[in-house]
């Protein structure tokens, strides 16, 4: 399912952004470099079926036939290191993504932290920002604190936040309940994307009353995109406002760094 944000920006319910004038497909937090690591050790993160990821990815590539694929965020946790057969796994993935001469660009918040053997031989260059037509692609954990965009008719496209909205609904017995739903969020100067891998979602519950008046959002439920009436959403319950990202192993008590 598609939503036309503008003449040259399309939101796809498969968690992608299509820029038709630039023939560029944008994905955030693909995280396809997980297979080998998970096969060798226990991983507490929910296992996303790799087949489903590839079906979505190849479906998007087939439908849009992009000249350029922009990946926002790392390809795997600890991108600078490799385990077991991850090297060959990643090389195979990149050969498929670059088929037909397609350009692949990876945008990360801190290129110096993400460089390493995982990308050796792939021909992919890490960048902190990437300009596509009038838009600037980024992957940073901030929503509203941006410099003014130049040119003024473009905006930022950010893959590092992954907004969630608390939406009222009904529980199994018809009782009032809430759902946390991923969404695309457009603030008027930035388009903020959901992650391609669903488990990367979960820690940025947006409070509608804090959004700019021009903000628009589209919730994702199964394979459908539908608009959220932001002015009509009730205030987010307090217990949903206080979700926090769990500390990384070995970093308990350390200051939270911007990602």
WONOR-V888819 format. One line per field, one symbol per residue. ss: DSSP state (@ for helix, = for strand, . for the rest). Layout:
ss = ???
This chain:
ss = .=====..====...====@@@.=====......@@@@@@.........@@@@@@@@@@@@@@@...=====.............@@@@@@@@@@@@.@@@.=====...@@@@..@@@......==..===..====.................===.....=======.....===========...===.....@@@....==.@@@.....======..=====.@@@.....@@@@..................
